[in-house]
Amino acid sequence: MKQFILDLRTKAWRTAGSRYNAARRLKQRATLSTFSIAMLSALSVAAAVAQRIYSPQPGTSLDNYLTAVSVALGVFLLVISLLEWGASYGAKADALHRNAEDLTAYHIKLAYVLAKMDSGKGVGESEIDVLRVEYETIKDRCAHNHAPSDDRLFRAQQRMSTEFRVVHGGQGMTRWDAFCARVQWEWSTIWFFLFIWIVVVAIFACVFCVIKN
């Protein structure tokens, strides 16, 4: 019975840690989203101003090119805004963080139960079953789940702990695996916006070349 409680405590700790990481990742995503949308809005205005300054004659190739850039930026901004608004990263992050807090409190509760067992006080099967059901209830209370990269990052963060140093009789996560887990987790947050800004920079580089020529 004690081993079951120990395993349950480890599961609660792991789920809470993964959901903390998920909340942090989604908050970073929301911040990057807000920054990118704000900057794209500013750039769309700047493109319109550049068109007015550098192409006073309507119908020229430069005027048509700047018009196409302004329209493309406007559509790009609209699509990104709709995608990010529909994803609701901030709300998901808050829900995951609250659930992680509940799981942390449950983890402390299991530590207290283990302390009772170590002191010689018995814990009945019915009480253990109630603890098992409580874990499932708290975990399912959140409609959103963490990503595999969040769990992998947590195992990387805790790779030297007793629970994760040895996994299924083999060696736990190595230092290189932990580094890769951290890189993968960070990359999952920034890759979308990195792609967007590469496209935007490429577009404005083409605009600069056209204006210069």
Buried (B, 14 or more C-beta within 10 A) or exposed (E): EEEEBBEBBBBBBBBBBBBBBBBBBBBBBBEBBEEBBEBBBEBBEEBBEBBEEEBEEEEEEBBEBBBEBBEBBBEBBEEBBEEBEEBBBBEBBBBBBBBBBBBBEBBEBBEEBBEEBEEEEEBEEEEBEEBEEBBEEBBEEBEBBBBEBBBBBBBBBBBEEEBBEEEEEEEBBEEEBBEBBBEBBBEBBEEBBEEBBEEBEEBBEEBEEBBEE
